[in-house]
Amino acid sequence: MWQKYFIGVIAAGSTASALAQAPLTVAWREKPPYYYFDENKVAKGFMLDRARQVFAAAGVPAVFVNEPQKRIWANFSHGTPNYCSISWYRLPERESVAQYSVPVHADLPHAVLAVPAVAARIRSHQNLKSLLADKSLTLGVIDGVSYGPELDALIAASTNRVMRRTVETAAMFRMVAVGRADYLFVDREDWNYLRLKFPELQSLVLIDFADMPPGLKRHIVCSRDVSAETMERLNRAIQARNDTPRR
């Protein structure tokens, strides 16, 4: 009886040890210029490079994989072990299924990207609440994506017509460019990259609002089974990188 008990304990310990030593699966979604495949199908992007550097500096083995956003968060919800992803806003519903690193990046504030025909009408609104109450406008929203807690709440309460689509960022930009929607909220990094890559986007108009929420911080997120020691190593590597002066 006792012999079987100790064999079971040893087996369980060996399994846990093997799991702890296995490389982490680190998922990233298509979001240029943060992370994307170039024309030669090579994975690139400034945040992908940064994440690779962080895991290497932390001495944490990792295998990077490309997965859609909805699958990534389904994996966290289903308790996929030894699993991480880069780089995400801190939201309450996400904190319930994953653990967060210290911030690895801080976004610039969003802007409004509009078709020229409605730019003047959009500028006539004094604030975001007024803009989102305009029933004559159609807002393009990428389904399943967070624009940050404040903008998410404003969008949810909006009386704009809302066109939701499960598409990549570039596809939504093109939908707005051809008039499928009047405007969208845009990440400035996305816009600075995509407007150069796709000439058909050059006609779109970038508009700033004084009450736009500040840019949010992004974090590496990992499944609950990833050890506190591993998270601390990642945090130290991120902090060391953040503390290093940029040239």
TORFI-148243 format. One line per 8 residues: number of its first residue (from 1); for each residue z, y, x of N, C-alpha, C. Coordinates in nm, 4 decimals. Layout:
NUM> Z,Y,X,Z,Y,X,Z,Y,X  ... .
This chain:
1> 0.0000,-0.1196,0.0823,0.0000,0.0000,0.0000,0.0000,0.1258,0.0865  0.0988,0.1330,0.1787,0.1064,0.2492,0.2662,-0.0145,0.2568,0.3584  -0.0636,0.1377,0.4001,-0.1802,0.1351,0.4886,-0.3013,0.1975,0.4180  -0.3204,0.1593,0.2884,-0.4317,0.2155,0.2126,-0.4160,0.3665,0.1969  -0.2888,0.4115,0.1791,-0.2638,0.5548,0.1624,-0.3042,0.6319,0.2880  -0.2617,0.5813,0.4057,-0.2944,0.6509,0.5301,-0.4434,0.6469,0.5598  -0.5100,0.5349,0.5250,-0.6551,0.5282,0.5450,-0.7239,0.6338,0.4594  -0.6742,0.6501,0.3331,-0.7304,0.7508,0.2432,-0.7114,0.8912,0.2962 .
9> -0.5910,0.9208,0.3500,-0.5629,1.0526,0.4066,-0.6532,1.0809,0.5254  -0.6691,0.9817,0.6137,-0.7541,0.9985,0.7321,-0.8986,1.0221,0.6903  -0.9454,0.9426,0.5916,-1.0831,0.9579,0.5447,-1.1050,1.0956,0.4855  -1.0084,1.1416,0.4052,-1.0201,1.2743,0.3451,-1.0206,1.3828,0.4517  -0.9333,1.3670,0.5521,-0.9282,1.4640,0.6607,-1.0570,1.4673,0.7401  -1.1161,1.3488,0.7636,-1.2414,1.3417,0.8379,-1.3533,1.4095,0.7605  -1.3553,1.3896,0.6279,-1.4576,1.4527,0.5450,-1.4445,1.6040,0.5479  -1.3204,1.6537,0.5361,-1.2966,1.7988,0.5390,-1.3357,1.8575,0.6739 .
17> -1.3050,1.7837,0.7813,-1.3382,1.8311,0.9156,-1.4886,1.8396,0.9349  -1.5598,1.7369,0.8859,-1.7047,1.7354,0.8997,-1.7669,1.8505,0.8217  -1.7124,1.8774,0.6999,-1.7635,1.9865,0.6180,-1.7400,2.1206,0.6854  -1.6207,2.1356,0.7460,-1.5877,2.2622,0.8114,-1.6784,2.2888,0.9301  -1.7234,2.1823,0.9993,-1.8055,2.1980,1.1183,-1.9547,2.2095,1.0857  -1.9930,2.1783,0.9632,-2.1331,2.1855,0.9257,-2.1791,2.3310,0.9232  -2.3065,2.3559,0.9582,-2.3565,2.4941,0.9501,-2.3491,2.5467,0.8074  -2.3213,2.6733,0.7955,-2.3240,2.7362,0.6646,-2.4690,2.7595,0.6226 .
25> -2.4983,2.7384,0.4953,-2.6267,2.7792,0.4389,-2.6140,2.9259,0.3993  -2.7008,3.0097,0.4549,-2.6946,3.1538,0.4283,-2.8233,3.1941,0.3557  -2.8098,3.2281,0.2278,-2.9254,3.2581,0.1441,-2.9564,3.4074,0.1444  -3.0846,3.4376,0.1402,-3.1284,3.5762,0.1261,-3.2437,3.5815,0.0255  -3.2484,3.6924,-0.0489,-3.3549,3.7084,-0.1486,-3.4636,3.8001,-0.0941  -3.5787,3.7969,-0.1560,-3.6905,3.8828,-0.1151,-3.6623,4.0256,-0.1587  -3.6394,4.1142,-0.0621,-3.6147,4.2558,-0.0922,-3.6506,4.3390,0.0303  -3.7809,4.3639,0.0509,-3.8190,4.4453,0.1661,-3.7706,4.5890,0.1490 .
33> -3.7274,4.6564,0.2569,-3.7316,4.6111,0.3963,-3.6030,4.5410,0.4420  -3.5121,4.5093,0.3484,-3.3870,4.4436,0.3856,-3.4138,4.3031,0.4398  -3.4942,4.2262,0.3661,-3.5314,4.0900,0.4061,-3.6568,4.0514,0.3292  -3.7535,3.9937,0.4007,-3.8823,3.9636,0.3383,-3.9654,3.8749,0.4315  -4.0730,3.8191,0.3781,-4.1723,3.7487,0.4588,-4.2891,3.8431,0.4858  -4.3321,3.8509,0.6120,-4.4490,3.9337,0.6420,-4.5766,3.8571,0.6091  -4.6904,3.9160,0.6413,-4.8188,3.8545,0.6060,-4.8408,3.7209,0.6753  -4.7656,3.6947,0.7825,-4.7743,3.5661,0.8529,-4.6647,3.4689,0.8112 .
41> -4.5962,3.5006,0.7010,-4.4889,3.4170,0.6470,-4.3697,3.4054,0.7420  -4.3504,3.5092,0.8249,-4.2348,3.5155,0.9142,-4.1252,3.5962,0.8454  -4.0031,3.5416,0.8428,-3.8907,3.6105,0.7789,-3.8469,3.7289,0.8650  -3.8434,3.8478,0.8040,-3.8087,3.9699,0.8747,-3.7177,4.0558,0.7878  -3.6779,4.1709,0.8427,-3.5984,4.2670,0.7673,-3.4756,4.3111,0.8444  -3.4395,4.4394,0.8293,-3.3298,4.4908,0.9109,-3.1958,4.4283,0.8737  -3.1746,4.3945,0.7453,-3.0480,4.3315,0.7092,-3.0461,4.1842,0.7467  -3.1614,4.1189,0.7432,-3.1686,3.9801,0.7877,-3.1381,3.9718,0.9368 .
49> -3.1954,4.0637,1.0145,-3.1653,4.0681,1.1580,-3.0172,4.0944,1.1817  -2.9606,4.1873,1.1056,-2.8198,4.2215,1.1223,-2.7305,4.1014,1.0899  -2.7632,4.0292,0.9824,-2.6828,3.9127,0.9441,-2.6915,3.8034,1.0500  -2.8096,3.7809,1.1030,-2.8235,3.6806,1.2093,-2.7369,3.7163,1.3291  -2.7361,3.8462,1.3639,-2.6549,3.8921,1.4768,-2.5066,3.8721,1.4488  -2.4644,3.8988,1.3251,-2.3227,3.8846,1.2887,-2.2789,3.7395,1.2993  -2.3560,3.6469,1.2412,-2.3182,3.5055,1.2458,-2.3191,3.4543,1.3899  -2.4159,3.4974,1.4702,-2.4215,3.4549,1.6101,-2.3015,3.5087,1.6878 .
57> -2.2699,3.6380,1.6688,-2.1572,3.6980,1.7400,-2.0252,3.6346,1.6980  -2.0169,3.5916,1.5709,-1.8948,3.5283,1.5216,-1.8835,3.3832,1.5656  -1.9917,3.3279,1.6202,-1.9901,3.1871,1.6600,-1.9869,3.0937,1.5402  -2.0473,3.1372,1.4302,-2.0496,3.0578,1.3073,-2.1904,3.0009,1.2890  -2.2103,2.8688,1.3018,-2.3440,2.8108,1.2838,-2.3967,2.8379,1.1432  -2.5243,2.8734,1.1338,-2.5809,2.9093,1.0037,-2.7278,2.8710,0.9973  -2.7685,2.8283,0.8782,-2.9090,2.8023,0.8481,-2.9500,2.9004,0.7393  -3.0462,2.9877,0.7687,-3.0879,3.0911,0.6750,-3.2005,3.0390,0.5865 .
65> -3.1852,3.0596,0.4543,-3.2843,3.0119,0.3575,-3.3164,3.1231,0.2587  -3.4395,3.1242,0.2107,-3.4824,3.2206,0.1097,-3.4698,3.1578,-0.0290  -3.3964,3.2267,-0.1185,-3.3780,3.1785,-0.2558,-3.3792,3.2973,-0.3517  -3.4212,3.2774,-0.4770,-3.4167,3.3864,-0.5745,-3.2735,3.4277,-0.6056  -3.2567,3.5529,-0.6450,-3.1227,3.6052,-0.6719,-3.0480,3.5219,-0.7756  -3.1139,3.4868,-0.8867,-3.0437,3.4132,-0.9921,-2.9961,3.2771,-0.9431  -3.0751,3.2128,-0.8580,-3.0326,3.0826,-0.8044,-2.9140,3.0996,-0.7106  -2.9161,3.2059,-0.6296,-2.8049,3.2308,-0.5378,-2.6737,3.2396,-0.6149 .
73> -2.6722,3.3206,-0.7222,-2.5470,3.3389,-0.7946,-2.5131,3.2196,-0.8833  -2.6146,3.1426,-0.9230,-2.5870,3.0156,-0.9916,-2.5191,2.9185,-0.8948  -2.5630,2.9185,-0.7697,-2.4993,2.8317,-0.6697,-2.3536,2.8689,-0.6494  -2.3248,2.9987,-0.6421,-2.1839,3.0397,-0.6297,-2.1049,2.9980,-0.7538  -2.1619,3.0189,-0.8712,-2.0929,2.9852,-0.9955,-2.0649,2.8360,-1.0065  -2.1558,2.7547,-0.9513,-2.1400,2.6091,-0.9588,-2.0589,2.5513,-0.8429  -2.0092,2.6392,-0.7541,-1.9229,2.5945,-0.6457,-1.9942,2.5248,-0.5324  -2.1197,2.5631,-0.5057,-2.1920,2.5048,-0.3928,-2.1116,2.5252,-0.2642 .
81> -2.0808,2.4189,-0.1904,-1.9957,2.4336,-0.0714,-2.0719,2.4862,0.0498  -1.9927,2.5420,0.1455,-2.0483,2.5875,0.2730,-2.1680,2.6801,0.2524  -2.1510,2.7775,0.1648,-2.2638,2.8583,0.1184,-2.2289,3.0062,0.1285  -2.3212,3.0854,0.1845,-2.3027,3.2308,0.1947,-2.4332,3.3000,0.1573  -2.4254,3.4307,0.1400,-2.5452,3.5096,0.1139,-2.5238,3.6515,0.1634  -2.6328,3.7213,0.1874,-2.6318,3.8584,0.2403,-2.7144,3.9449,0.1461  -2.6997,4.0660,0.1386,-2.5866,4.1558,0.1436,-2.5707,4.2088,0.0031  -2.4513,4.2021,-0.0534,-2.4307,4.2225,-0.1961,-2.3243,4.3275,-0.2256 .
89> -2.3441,4.3955,-0.3405,-2.2427,4.4889,-0.3889,-2.1199,4.4093,-0.4352  -2.0058,4.4764,-0.4291,-1.8806,4.4147,-0.4739,-1.8622,4.4428,-0.6225  -1.8753,4.3401,-0.7053,-1.8617,4.3517,-0.8498,-1.7581,4.2515,-0.8985  -1.6774,4.2883,-1.0003,-1.5700,4.1988,-1.0465,-1.6180,4.0595,-1.0836  -1.7309,4.0494,-1.1549,-1.7786,3.9183,-1.1972,-1.8233,3.8316,-1.0792  -1.8606,3.8957,-0.9714,-1.8994,3.8202,-0.8521,-1.7763,3.7779,-0.7716  -1.6750,3.8635,-0.7698,-1.5537,3.8301,-0.6959,-1.4844,3.7066,-0.7526  -1.5126,3.6742,-0.8778,-1.4492,3.5566,-0.9386,-1.5072,3.4253,-0.8858 .
97> -1.6252,3.4308,-0.8229,-1.6884,3.3064,-0.7760,-1.7153,3.3054,-0.6262  -1.6889,3.4163,-0.5576,-1.7192,3.4234,-0.4138,-1.6186,3.5129,-0.3439  -1.6104,3.4983,-0.2114,-1.5248,3.5851,-0.1313,-1.6117,3.6773,-0.0458  -1.5612,3.7980,-0.0217,-1.6389,3.9038,0.0400,-1.5928,3.9325,0.1826  -1.6891,3.9655,0.2667,-1.6581,4.0169,0.4000,-1.6269,4.1656,0.3899  -1.5903,4.2262,0.5026,-1.5837,4.3718,0.5089,-1.7272,4.4239,0.4956  -1.7461,4.5540,0.4646,-1.8822,4.6057,0.4454,-1.9695,4.5883,0.5699  -2.0936,4.5472,0.5457,-2.1888,4.5277,0.6547,-2.2954,4.6370,0.6538 .
105> -2.3028,4.7133,0.5426,-2.4038,4.8193,0.5303,-2.3640,4.9106,0.4159  -2.3989,5.0393,0.4242,-2.3761,5.1346,0.3155,-2.5096,5.1932,0.2722  -2.5409,5.1814,0.1443,-2.6665,5.2334,0.0902,-2.6643,5.3857,0.0802  -2.7830,5.4443,0.0757,-2.7994,5.5823,0.0327,-2.7931,5.5849,-0.1201  -2.7656,5.7001,-0.1813,-2.7671,5.7065,-0.3286,-2.9055,5.6722,-0.3834  -2.9098,5.6117,-0.5027,-3.0367,5.5864,-0.5695,-3.1044,5.7198,-0.6058  -3.2328,5.7100,-0.6365,-3.3075,5.8233,-0.6910,-3.3847,5.7736,-0.8125  -3.4492,5.8637,-0.8823,-3.5367,5.8286,-0.9941,-3.6804,5.8326,-0.9438 .
113> -3.7565,5.7300,-0.9772,-3.8977,5.7236,-0.9408,-3.9786,5.7238,-1.0706  -4.0669,5.8223,-1.0861,-4.1317,5.8440,-1.2152,-4.2831,5.8556,-1.2018  -4.3517,5.8279,-1.3128,-4.4957,5.8544,-1.3177,-4.5147,6.0046,-1.3323  -4.6215,6.0597,-1.2741,-4.6393,6.2060,-1.2748,-4.6385,6.2678,-1.4146  -4.6914,6.1966,-1.5146,-4.7046,6.2536,-1.6494,-4.5704,6.2867,-1.7132  -4.4629,6.2200,-1.6699,-4.3321,6.2452,-1.7315,-4.2353,6.3130,-1.6341  -4.2810,6.3472,-1.5145,-4.1906,6.4047,-1.4134,-4.1239,6.5323,-1.4637  -4.2013,6.6189,-1.5285,-4.1434,6.7442,-1.5783,-4.0397,6.7172,-1.6873 .
121> -4.0682,6.6210,-1.7751,-3.9730,6.5882,-1.8812,-3.8444,6.5319,-1.8221  -3.8568,6.4494,-1.7192,-3.7379,6.3930,-1.6544,-3.6569,6.5037,-1.5868  -3.7260,6.5959,-1.5186,-3.6552,6.7055,-1.4506,-3.5873,6.7997,-1.5495  -3.6324,6.7992,-1.6746,-3.5701,6.8880,-1.7737,-3.4294,6.8427,-1.8115  -3.3945,6.7196,-1.7802,-3.2603,6.6695,-1.8091,-3.1637,6.7135,-1.6990  -3.0496,6.7640,-1.7393,-2.9538,6.8188,-1.6439,-2.8707,6.7124,-1.5732  -2.8604,6.5942,-1.6345,-2.7786,6.4890,-1.5746,-2.8288,6.3519,-1.6198  -2.7720,6.2475,-1.5627,-2.8158,6.1114,-1.5917,-2.7872,6.0716,-1.7363 .
129> -2.6739,6.1154,-1.7883,-2.6397,6.0804,-1.9272,-2.7455,6.1331,-2.0224  -2.7902,6.2558,-1.9990,-2.8951,6.3146,-2.0824,-3.0265,6.2391,-2.0651  -3.0601,6.2078,-1.9426,-3.1842,6.1332,-1.9147,-3.1854,5.9999,-1.9885  -3.0749,5.9285,-1.9809,-3.0679,5.7945,-2.0392,-3.0525,5.7981,-2.1906  -3.0335,5.9171,-2.2474,-3.0265,5.9312,-2.3929,-3.1611,5.9711,-2.4527  -3.2622,5.9896,-2.3691,-3.3943,6.0327,-2.4153,-3.4708,5.9127,-2.4714  -3.4823,5.9057,-2.6028,-3.5449,5.7907,-2.6691,-3.6956,5.7849,-2.6483  -3.7546,5.8921,-2.5965,-3.8990,5.8944,-2.5753,-3.9405,5.8310,-2.4428 .
137> -3.8428,5.8008,-2.3570,-3.8729,5.7476,-2.2236,-3.8505,5.5976,-2.2167  -3.9303,5.5323,-2.1325,-3.9137,5.3891,-2.1066,-3.8658,5.3690,-1.9641  -3.7523,5.3031,-1.9498,-3.6907,5.2752,-1.8201,-3.7251,5.1323,-1.7770  -3.7750,5.1170,-1.6559,-3.8013,4.9849,-1.6006,-3.6782,4.9328,-1.5277  -3.6361,4.8116,-1.5601,-3.5160,4.7522,-1.5005,-3.5505,4.6110,-1.4519  -3.5123,4.5800,-1.3290,-3.5303,4.4448,-1.2775,-3.4156,4.3595,-1.3294  -3.4470,4.2592,-1.4085,-3.3444,4.1773,-1.4718,-3.2680,4.0963,-1.3678  -3.1358,4.0903,-1.3840,-3.0514,4.0132,-1.2937,-3.0066,4.0884,-1.1703 .
145> -3.0535,4.2121,-1.1534,-3.0182,4.2932,-1.0371,-2.9126,4.3955,-1.0769  -2.8151,4.4193,-0.9901,-2.7172,4.5252,-1.0135,-2.7617,4.6525,-0.9438  -2.7500,4.7639,-1.0148,-2.7761,4.8953,-0.9572,-2.6444,4.9633,-0.9182  -2.5370,4.8856,-0.9171,-2.4038,4.9376,-0.8922,-2.3309,4.9547,-1.0250  -2.1976,4.9430,-1.0250,-2.1206,4.9447,-1.1507,-2.1450,5.0670,-1.2377  -2.1547,5.1856,-1.1769,-2.1709,5.3079,-1.2570,-2.3079,5.3139,-1.3234  -2.4145,5.2873,-1.2450,-2.5480,5.2896,-1.3035,-2.5666,5.1748,-1.4020  -2.5117,5.0581,-1.3718,-2.5212,4.9452,-1.4651,-2.4634,4.9833,-1.6015 .
153> -2.3475,5.0502,-1.6005,-2.2835,5.0898,-1.7264,-2.3676,5.1931,-1.8006  -2.4251,5.2892,-1.7272,-2.5101,5.3903,-1.7903,-2.6348,5.3276,-1.8505  -2.6948,5.2318,-1.7780,-2.8146,5.1636,-1.8283,-2.7813,5.0832,-1.9534  -2.6665,5.0160,-1.9516,-2.6260,4.9339,-2.0669,-2.6078,5.0193,-2.1920  -2.5640,5.1435,-2.1736,-2.5400,5.2323,-2.2877,-2.6614,5.3187,-2.3219  -2.7698,5.3047,-2.2473,-2.8863,5.3916,-2.2626,-2.9556,5.3721,-2.3976  -3.0112,5.4813,-2.4498,-3.0973,5.4724,-2.5680,-3.2443,5.4909,-2.5311  -3.2745,5.4903,-2.4005,-3.4140,5.4768,-2.3575,-3.4694,5.3453,-2.4105 .
161> -3.6014,5.3365,-2.4226,-3.6610,5.2039,-2.4329,-3.6459,5.1395,-2.2948  -3.6025,5.0160,-2.2904,-3.5787,4.9498,-2.1612,-3.6736,4.8315,-2.1468  -3.7518,4.8328,-2.0400,-3.8406,4.7220,-2.0081,-3.7747,4.6396,-1.8978  -3.7216,4.5235,-1.9332,-3.6574,4.4350,-1.8358,-3.7546,4.3256,-1.7944  -3.7663,4.3051,-1.6650,-3.8540,4.2005,-1.6146,-3.7873,4.1304,-1.4958  -3.8032,3.9988,-1.4898,-3.7529,3.9229,-1.3752,-3.8631,3.9187,-1.2702  -3.8685,4.0233,-1.1890,-3.9739,4.0386,-1.0882,-3.9130,4.0910,-0.9589  -3.9907,4.0819,-0.8509,-3.9490,4.1435,-0.7249,-3.9634,4.2955,-0.7350 .
169> -3.8974,4.3657,-0.6448,-3.8966,4.5120,-0.6475,-4.0372,4.5705,-0.6436  -4.1222,4.5185,-0.5552,-4.2577,4.5721,-0.5420,-4.3352,4.5593,-0.6724  -4.3168,4.4480,-0.7426,-4.3867,4.4275,-0.8705,-4.3421,4.5289,-0.9746  -4.2113,4.5596,-0.9791,-4.1623,4.6597,-1.0735,-4.2182,4.7979,-1.0398  -4.2252,4.8310,-0.9128,-4.2836,4.9592,-0.8720,-4.4275,4.9699,-0.9229  -4.5038,4.8614,-0.9073,-4.6440,4.8640,-0.9490,-4.6554,4.8756,-1.1010  -4.5632,4.8130,-1.1752,-4.5630,4.8252,-1.3213,-4.5439,4.9704,-1.3633  -4.4537,5.0403,-1.2947,-4.4324,5.1817,-1.3254,-4.5566,5.2621,-1.2861 .
177> -4.6179,5.2295,-1.1727,-4.7347,5.3035,-1.1244,-4.8516,5.2955,-1.2225  -4.8615,5.1839,-1.2973,-4.9724,5.1700,-1.3941,-4.9282,5.2075,-1.5358  -4.8069,5.2616,-1.5508,-4.7647,5.3155,-1.6788,-4.6970,5.2189,-1.7734  -4.6547,5.1016,-1.7228,-4.5833,5.0078,-1.8099,-4.4448,5.0621,-1.8468  -4.3897,5.1444,-1.7605,-4.2632,5.2152,-1.7867,-4.2777,5.3549,-1.7299  -4.1910,5.4461,-1.7756,-4.1999,5.5850,-1.7302,-4.1282,5.6094,-1.5977  -4.0198,5.5369,-1.5774,-3.9430,5.5591,-1.4556,-3.8529,5.4396,-1.4278  -3.7950,5.4390,-1.3079,-3.6942,5.3395,-1.2705,-3.5985,5.4034,-1.1706 .
185> -3.4847,5.3396,-1.1508,-3.3921,5.3812,-1.0463,-3.4309,5.3067,-0.9189  -3.4381,5.3819,-0.8093,-3.4954,5.3252,-0.6875,-3.3976,5.3342,-0.5701  -3.3882,5.2259,-0.4974,-3.3199,5.2227,-0.3681,-3.4119,5.2922,-0.2679  -3.3592,5.3908,-0.1973,-3.4441,5.4714,-0.1085,-3.5043,5.3894,0.0061  -3.4317,5.2890,0.0546,-3.4873,5.2016,0.1598,-3.6094,5.1275,0.1059  -3.5984,5.0770,-0.0182,-3.7122,5.0105,-0.0814,-3.8317,5.1054,-0.0889  -3.8065,5.2268,-0.1393,-3.9146,5.3230,-0.1597,-3.9803,5.3628,-0.0278  -3.9011,5.3919,0.0736,-3.9578,5.4345,0.2017,-4.0476,5.3280,0.2634 .
193> -4.0148,5.2018,0.2370,-4.0969,5.0908,0.2884,-4.2192,5.0667,0.2002  -4.1980,5.0543,0.0693,-4.3055,5.0102,-0.0205,-4.4124,5.1170,-0.0421  -4.3760,5.2448,-0.0354,-4.4767,5.3487,-0.0566,-4.5800,5.3515,0.0569  -4.5403,5.3038,0.1740,-4.6336,5.2947,0.2863,-4.7167,5.1671,0.2786  -4.6579,5.0620,0.2244,-4.7258,4.9328,0.2191,-4.8280,4.9253,0.1057  -4.7981,4.9937,-0.0064,-4.8851,4.9855,-0.1244,-4.9362,5.1254,-0.1594  -5.0604,5.1584,-0.1217,-5.1145,5.2936,-0.1463,-5.1137,5.3335,-0.2942  -5.1218,5.2355,-0.3861,-5.1248,5.2684,-0.5283,-4.9933,5.3299,-0.5772 .
201> -4.8872,5.3222,-0.4947,-4.7593,5.3800,-0.5333,-4.7468,5.5272,-0.4952  -4.8432,5.5776,-0.4171,-4.8316,5.7129,-0.3638,-4.8248,5.8198,-0.4728  -4.8764,5.7895,-0.5914,-4.8767,5.8902,-0.6984,-4.7403,5.9081,-0.7638  -4.6498,5.8118,-0.7457,-4.5185,5.8195,-0.8100,-4.4364,5.9354,-0.7527  -4.3475,5.9896,-0.8354,-4.2708,6.1092,-0.7984,-4.1235,6.0727,-0.7838  -4.0651,6.1101,-0.6696,-3.9229,6.0847,-0.6443,-3.8417,6.2051,-0.6914  -3.7407,6.1808,-0.7749,-3.6606,6.2890,-0.8330,-3.5123,6.2602,-0.8083  -3.4401,6.3610,-0.7606,-3.2968,6.3472,-0.7356,-3.2160,6.4050,-0.8516 .
209> -3.1006,6.3420,-0.8789,-3.0053,6.3942,-0.9761,-2.8726,6.4183,-0.9050  -2.8134,6.5343,-0.9294,-2.6901,6.5726,-0.8598,-2.5740,6.4790,-0.8917  -2.5754,6.4169,-1.0110,-2.4639,6.3308,-1.0495,-2.4924,6.1819,-1.0251  -2.5951,6.1543,-0.9434,-2.6213,6.0144,-0.9084,-2.5008,5.9573,-0.8332  -2.4550,5.8372,-0.8705,-2.3403,5.7781,-0.7988,-2.3696,5.7630,-0.6498  -2.2660,5.7714,-0.5646,-2.2878,5.7539,-0.4209,-2.3379,5.6133,-0.3901  -2.4061,5.6005,-0.2773,-2.4551,5.4695,-0.2364,-2.3410,5.3704,-0.2179  -2.3647,5.2464,-0.2572,-2.2607,5.1442,-0.2496,-2.2651,5.0691,-0.1168 .
217> -2.1543,5.0038,-0.0881,-2.1454,4.9220,0.0325,-2.1898,4.7795,0.0025  -2.2528,4.7171,0.1004,-2.2989,4.5793,0.0884,-2.2129,4.4883,0.1764  -2.1961,4.3652,0.1315,-2.1090,4.2692,0.1989,-2.1800,4.1341,0.2131  -2.1362,4.0558,0.3095,-2.1692,3.9132,0.3130,-2.0730,3.8439,0.2174  -2.1243,3.7545,0.1345,-2.0391,3.6797,0.0412,-2.0492,3.5308,0.0730  -1.9385,3.4606,0.0551,-1.9332,3.3179,0.0856,-1.8593,3.2423,-0.0251  -1.8895,3.1148,-0.0367,-1.8235,3.0298,-0.1354,-1.6745,3.0191,-0.1036  -1.5968,2.9827,-0.2048,-1.4522,2.9814,-0.1927,-1.4009,2.8805,-0.0907 .
225> -1.4805,2.7772,-0.0598,-1.4338,2.6739,0.0335,-1.4471,2.7163,0.1792  -1.5232,2.8240,0.2065,-1.5362,2.8712,0.3454,-1.3989,2.9200,0.3911  -1.3572,2.8754,0.5074,-1.2186,2.8969,0.5511,-1.1883,3.0433,0.5788  -1.0597,3.0769,0.5691,-1.0136,3.2121,0.6018,-1.0435,3.2450,0.7474  -1.0343,3.1436,0.8343,-1.0645,3.1651,0.9772,-1.2103,3.2060,0.9962  -1.3013,3.1384,0.9261,-1.4432,3.1713,0.9365,-1.4702,3.3115,0.8847  -1.4096,3.3466,0.7720,-1.4282,3.4809,0.7176,-1.3751,3.5866,0.8132  -1.2623,3.5572,0.8775,-1.2052,3.6531,0.9721,-1.2969,3.6704,1.0936 .
233> -1.3572,3.5620,1.1395,-1.4515,3.5718,1.2520,-1.5729,3.6566,1.2142  -1.6230,3.6366,1.0921,-1.7342,3.7196,1.0450,-1.6921,3.8662,1.0350  -1.5725,3.8910,0.9827,-1.5237,4.0284,0.9694,-1.5105,4.0963,1.1050  -1.4586,4.0221,1.2034,-1.4448,4.0814,1.3378,-1.5811,4.1143,1.3971  -1.6792,4.0268,1.3762,-1.8133,4.0508,1.4288,-1.8782,4.1713,1.3607  -1.8584,4.1831,1.2290,-1.9130,4.2987,1.1566,-1.8472,4.4267,1.2051  -1.7136,4.4245,1.2178,-1.6413,4.5433,1.2599,-1.6811,4.5860,1.4010  -1.6982,4.4889,1.4897,-1.7398,4.5200,1.6266,-1.8766,4.5851,1.6269 .
241> -1.9646,4.5348,1.5415,-2.0986,4.5941,1.5331,-2.0917,4.7340,1.4744  -2.0110,4.7527,1.3702,-1.9985,4.8853,1.3079,-1.9364,4.9871,1.4026  -1.8498,4.9395,1.4907,-1.7811,5.0303,1.5837,-1.8655,5.0641,1.7067  -1.9777,4.9914,1.7251,-2.0622,5.0167,1.8423,-2.1536,5.1349,1.8166  -2.1489,5.2409,1.9005,-2.2355,5.3574,1.8778,-2.3831,5.3164,1.8806  -2.4637,5.3721,1.7880,-2.6073,5.3464,1.7834,-2.6810,5.4490,1.8691  -2.7820,5.4026,1.9392,-2.8619,5.4941,2.0219,-2.9910,5.5340,1.9503 .
